[in-house]
Amino acid sequence: MDKLRIDKWLWAARFFKTRTLAAEEVQRDRVLVNDTVVAQGEIVLVNDRYGIRLTRVVPSTERLKTL
């Protein structure tokens, strides 16, 4: 598997719980590949650099309250 859609890769790598959430973050321009904002259906390759812009870090204790 040398290439994959960015939203599918983010989901498979477990950065997001669902592919829908991954696609939403890509749409909001929060995902970077090789220091460039990517489109939702963009294909990523092996050895690309990935980045996700965080807007809010939620402590695990707060996440557990919502379960």
Buried (B, 14 or more C-beta within 10 A) or exposed (E): EEEBBBBBBBBBEEBBEEBEBBBBBBEEEBBBBEEEBBEBEBBBEEEBEBEBEEEEEEEEEEEEEEE
